[in-house]
C-alpha cells in the first residue's frame, strides 16, 4: 500500500523558520532550541541550564542590554518548572525595540539554574521572588532568600501541587 503524500502547503507549514537571534546563536556555537513565538510574535528560545550564562552573555554582547522581566511558572503537577527571561535591545531612537524571550526548563526535584544577576542587575529581586514562589534556586545570586513569604514558610506557594496549610501562626508579631 502506497503512503499518502501530504499537500505541499501542509509540508511548508511544518517547516520551522529559524529565528533571527536563534540563528545567530547557532552560527556562533551556542546551543538553543527555537520555540513557537509568543502571542505578540516575539521570538522564544529554549536553553539548557548549563549554557544559560554563556548564552546570556552572548545575548548581552549582541545588544540585549535590558532585562525587562524574569519570572517562573509551573507546567503542572509533576511537570517541569520554567525560569523565563524577557530581554530587550534598547537603542537610541528606536520606535520598536527588538525583543527576545528565553526559557529554561528545570526538573521539579532539583530546579537549579545559574543567576543572571551578574549580567543584568535587574534580576536581583525578580530571581528572589521566583525562588520564593516556585523554589527555583539561582546559583551565584548574592542574596537568595525569601522576599514575599516569611523566612520560616514551608513550601513554594505558586507550585500547582502546593497544599496550603490550614493556618499560619505569626510568632514574632509584637
Residue pairs with C-beta under 8 A, 6 or more apart in sequence:
16 34
18 26
18 34
19 34
19 37
19 43
19 45
20 43
21 43
21 45
21 59
21 62
21 100
22 32
22 34
22 43
22 45
24 62
25 31
25 32
25 45
25 55
25 58
25 59
26 32
28 58
30 51
30 54
30 55
30 58
31 47
31 48
31 51
31 55
32 45
32 46
32 47
32 51
32 55
33 45
33 46
33 47
34 43
34 44
34 45
34 46
35 44
35 45
35 46
35 103
36 44
37 43
37 44
38 44
38 101
40 99
42 99
42 100
42 101
43 99
43 100
43 101
44 100
44 101
44 102
44 103
45 100
45 101
45 102
45 103
46 102
46 103
46 104
46 105
47 55
47 102
47 103
47 104
48 104
49 104
49 106
49 112
49 113
49 114
52 102
52 104
52 113
52 114
52 116
53 114
53 116
53 119
55 102
56 85
56 102
56 116
56 119
56 120
57 119
59 87
59 100
59 102
60 119
60 120
62 89
63 89
63 91
63 98
64 87
64 88
64 89
64 98
64 100
65 88
65 89
65 90
66 87
66 88
66 89
66 90
66 120
66 122
67 85
67 86
67 87
67 116
67 119
67 120
67 122
67 123
67 126
68 86
68 87
68 88
68 99
69 84
69 85
69 86
69 126
70 83
70 84
70 85
70 86
70 116
70 122
70 123
70 126
70 127
70 130
71 83
71 84
71 126
71 129
71 130
72 81
72 82
72 83
72 84
72 130
72 133
72 134
72 136
72 158
73 81
73 82
73 84
73 134
73 158
74 81
74 82
74 134
74 158
74 159
74 160
74 161
75 81
75 82
75 105
76 160
77 160
77 161
78 108
78 161
79 108
80 105
80 106
80 107
80 108
81 105
81 106
81 107
81 108
81 111
81 134
81 135
81 136
81 159
82 103
82 104
82 105
82 106
83 103
83 104
83 106
83 111
83 113
83 130
83 136
83 138
84 101
84 102
84 103
84 104
85 101
85 102
85 103
85 116
86 99
86 100
86 101
87 99
87 100
87 101
87 102
88 97
88 98
88 99
88 100
89 97
89 98
89 99
90 97
91 97
104 113
106 112
106 113
106 136
111 134
111 135
111 136
111 137
112 136
112 137
112 139
113 136
113 137
113 138
113 139
114 138
114 139
114 140
115 123
115 127
115 138
115 139
115 140
115 141
115 144
116 123
116 127
117 123
117 124
117 127
117 138
117 140
117 141
117 142
118 140
123 138
124 141
124 142
124 143
125 147
127 138
127 141
127 144
128 141
128 143
128 144
128 145
128 146
128 147
129 147
129 148
130 136
130 138
131 137
131 138
131 141
131 144
131 145
131 146
131 147
132 146
132 147
132 148
132 149
132 156
133 148
133 149
133 156
133 157
133 158
134 156
134 158
134 159
135 155
135 156
135 159
137 144
138 144
145 151
146 153
149 157
150 168
152 171
153 168
154 165
155 162
155 163
156 162
157 164
